[in-house]
Amino acid sequence: MIRYILRRLAFMIPLLIGITIICFAVIHIAPGSPTDLQTQMNPRASAEAKERLRAMYDLDKPLYQQYLLWVGRLVRLDMGISFSQDHRPVADKILERIPITITLNVLSIALIMSVAIPIGILSAVRQNSLFDRLAGLFVFVGYSIPSFWLGLLLMILFGSWLGWLPISGIRSLNAEYLPPARAFLDLVSHLILPVFLLAFSGLAGLSRYMRSNMLEVIRQDYITTARAKGLSERTVIFKHALRNAMLPVITILGLSVPELIGGSVIFESIFVIPGMGQLFYGSVMARDYPVIMGILVIGAVLTLLGNLIADISYALADPRIRIS
């Protein structure tokens, strides 16, 4: 197993290089330039000033040289300096925001797993029952309602009309002056709507996927044999059927790791949450290439690690699977 993990980690290096080359080329091909965005609203900005800015950001060099300079810094764990007005190191800006995004998404994944898996199991065990039909209705609603539109409706309902929950940020303005218990409750109240919306579509999809897998497993011959031995239905479902039905779900969970960043762009923008998604969106609008590349590299690494975690989890969930 250790040799397999080391081989996979070594294989990630050329794959990561290929991903960064494509991303680096795409963001530079996109229309607009950071120097144009910084000077087009300044009538005093001359052509010489624009050229000095391009030279300062190394944008006057050929694209392959810019990439090599960026890779050289990345090897030294230096993601460069942001093109924005604060000129802060990219690593500092990312480290400042990533805990918020990770917290939001870990909570949403935990909510998805704790709710969707039991719903899928019950829907399969009670196929065509009232519960199964209501769960199917929930799935169709979850797939059909745009998350951003639902978020705006919930903000109006719970924030404006009822006043039960805050609709922006992750803490109140006076949170630092509150007692620890009140500060914790304030944080929880700010997280309820974003976490629910992040988990909403995932709840619908994963519960239906779990139902489909469970239905396929409980029709197998070894499940019939287990029941014929006189085992309780609880033992048959949770000991014999569940572990096999979870294998495809593990793949989905492994591939959901990169959504820690990508899936947060919309919700962090709607709720004005200072996380990685909002930073990425602002960087794209400002053509802040170092920040964009830093976030894309983190997303690529998470994707590759997610695939590795899924493969390892396969072997842990099913002893019949051996990684050679």
Protein Blocks (a to p, Z undefined) as FASTA:
>chain_A
ZZmmmmmmmmmmmmmmmmmmmmmmmmmmpgcifklmmmmmmmklcfklmmmmmmmnopmp
cfklmmmmmmmmmmnopgbjafbfnopafklmmmmmmmmmmmmmmmmmmmmmmmmmmmmm
mmmmmgoiaklmmmmmmmmmmmmpcfklmmmmmmmmmmmmnomaccedjbdfklmmpcfk
lmmmmmmmmmmmmmmmmmmmmmmmmmmmmmmmmmmmmmpmklmmmmmnopafklmmmmmm
mmmmmmmmmmmmmmmmmmmmmmmmmmmmmnopacfklmmmmmmmnopaklmmmmmmmmmm
mmmmmmmmmmmmmmmmmmkbccZZ
